[in-house]
């Protein structure tokens, strides 16, 4: 029997996020390409806001810490190297959290 876990998003919250992603994809056709990562981070922040009260303490720490280190209106043109470094740090934090959350053995390729 498949393992069931509680949902962290209600149907309404999932639909709101879906609508944001779909409309952001359409908007992106007419916007400068640098806004693509901004839209994705906005979606990540909306997801974090929706689930923060329903996740483990470790996941909540990721959502309220590293995810919030990049300002919501940050754009790559203001400080390209800093923006990339911030995203690299965030990706590293997400990866480290996933390794711990899923109990992945880092020694196994």
BALUM-340239 format. One record per residue (C-alpha): residue number from 1; x, y negated, z. Coordinates in pm, whole numbers, plus 50000, padded with zeros to 5 digits. Last residue first. Example, Ala and Ser with C-alpha at 12.3 -4.5 7.8 and 13.67 -1.06 7.14 Angstrom:
! residues 2
 num  east north    up
   2 51367 50106 50714
   1 51230 50450 50780
! end
This chain:
! residues 109
 num  east north    up
 109 52705 49170 49365
 108 52664 49308 49718
 107 52882 49123 49969
 106 52623 48851 50019
 105 52382 49099 50179
 104 52038 48948 50135
 103 51825 48933 50448
 102 51530 48768 50270
 101 51521 48462 50492
 100 51897 48447 50540
  99 51982 48461 50172
  98 51688 48234 50092
  97 51809 47972 50340
  96 52159 47978 50195
  95 52020 47934 49846
  94 51795 47645 49951
  93 52085 47473 50126
  92 52313 47523 49824
  91 52046 47387 49589
  90 52005 47083 49816
  89 52380 47021 49824
  88 52399 47048 49444
  87 52103 46810 49414
  86 52280 46560 49637
  85 52604 46601 49440
  84 52417 46538 49114
  83 52261 46221 49256
  82 52594 46105 49395
  81 52769 46157 49061
  80 52495 45982 48863
  79 52458 45686 49102
  78 52182 45447 48989
  77 52122 45634 48661
  76 52033 45964 48832
  75 51721 45836 48989
  74 51625 45834 49353
  73 51260 45747 49413
  72 51186 46031 49653
  71 51513 45979 49839
  70 51732 46289 49840
  69 51799 46403 50197
  68 51435 46509 50247
  67 51489 46859 50105
  66 51792 46908 50329
  65 51603 46842 50653
  64 51223 46859 50674
  63 51172 47142 50427
  62 51485 47333 50533
  61 51395 47299 50902
  60 51040 47414 50824
  59 51187 47723 50659
  58 51382 47804 50975
  57 51082 47734 51198
  56 50870 47976 50996
  55 50596 47840 50773
  54 50242 47713 50821
  53 50289 47354 50941
  52 50535 47273 50661
  51 50313 47419 50387
  50 50142 47121 50225
  49 50418 46869 50292
  48 50679 47107 50150
  47 50471 47159 49836
  46 50437 46784 49794
  45 50813 46746 49844
  44 50887 47012 49584
  43 50646 46844 49341
  42 50820 46509 49394
  41 51154 46684 49342
  40 51028 46821 49011
  39 50903 46478 48903
  38 51239 46318 48987
  37 51422 46593 48799
  36 51220 46513 48488
  35 51249 46135 48532
  34 51595 46133 48378
  33 51440 46238 48046
  32 51292 45893 47993
  31 50916 45909 47982
  30 50670 45985 47702
  29 50691 46364 47692
  28 50745 46366 48067
  27 50389 46250 48120
  26 50264 46579 47980
  25 50485 46788 48209
  24 50392 46563 48500
  23 50025 46628 48421
  22 50083 47003 48440
  21 50295 46986 48755
  20 50056 46752 48938
  19 49753 46960 48842
  18 49925 47277 48966
  17 50012 47107 49295
  16 49651 46998 49344
  15 49527 47343 49244
  14 49758 47509 49499
  13 49637 47272 49770
  12 49272 47343 49687
  11 49334 47720 49680
  10 49496 47698 50022
   9 49870 47723 50038
   8 50074 47920 50293
   7 49893 48242 50224
   6 49932 48508 50489
   5 50135 48810 50392
   4 50020 49138 50249
   3 50253 49433 50194
   2 50141 49655 49911
   1 50000 50000 50000
! end
